[in-house]
Amino acid sequence: MSDQPRIAHIGVAVENLADALAFYRDVLGLVPLAPEAVDGATIVSLPFGGPDIELLASATPDGPIARFLAKRGPGIHHLCYEVPDLEAALRRCREGGYRLVDETPRTGAHGRRIAFVHPKSTAGILIELTQAR
Amino acid sequence: MSDQPRIAHIGVAVENLADALAFYRDVLGLVPLAPEAVDGATIVSLPFGGPDIELLASATPDGPIARFLAKRGPGIHHLCYEVPDLEAALRRCREGGYRLVDETPRTGAHGRRIAFVHPKSTAGILIELTQAR
């Protein structure tokens, strides 16, 4: 476990997984991982060998990705930063007046402990914090 | 030089650099690099020790960042992928029908050779491609 925070992944909301995958396969030559179902979304990770891109397609008509697509259209949905101590980071968020989506950590993709910080308090970016392993 | 593409940085458009820096300094404990002026923007890099976050503030009332902020508000502006052969990647873009913002590479931040791909053809994301060193 490092003291240095790192960018874990970039979540991208897409209308159509096959269409979005084409650029990463044909231009960048990446091979996607198997799809995973989390929070009403189908997630496909693109392994860049560092932070990954996670393509997020809605698996339900009323889930968070479907609502994001309806409001904003396709594009970047969130950034995930890995931190050495998730509880301590959430405490610093509360002390700094940052608005939390998840007051306590919960289980996200790949079984990781995560919590989201609201974009209103972070320059327009939905931020996911995840515990380093 | 690796054959593997990697995420070089994430460009974030902000209204106010000091406000945006607070989260990265106070919650994540990062120390920003010195500001750099490129393309009518002031760029501050946050070194995550892998891909960086680049905070982008407009230095002119009519530059690309000012226009982005007026239209979309603050948030993620672009993703930069480093590729082993920029010319070959641009050729694959043309062959695949991807719309290029820059038909030929130009000089971007940190003196790197870059070219942008239009978001209309990449699931809503403005993509910067940069030549690996």
Interface residues (C-beta under 8 A of the other chain):
Chain A: D3 Q4 P5 R6 I7 I10 V12 A13 V14 E15 D19 A20 A22 F23 D26 V27 L28 G29 L30 F48 G49 G50 P51 I53 L55 G73 P74 G75 I76 L79 Y81 V83 A89 R92 C93 G96 Y98 P119 S121 T122 A123 G124 I125 I127
Chain B: D3 Q4 P5 R6 I7 I10 V12 A13 V14 E15 D19 A20 A22 F23 D26 V27 L28 G29 L30 F48 G49 G50 P51 I53 L55 G73 P74 G75 I76 L79 Y81 V83 A89 R92 C93 G96 Y98 P119 S121 T122 A123 G124 I125 I127
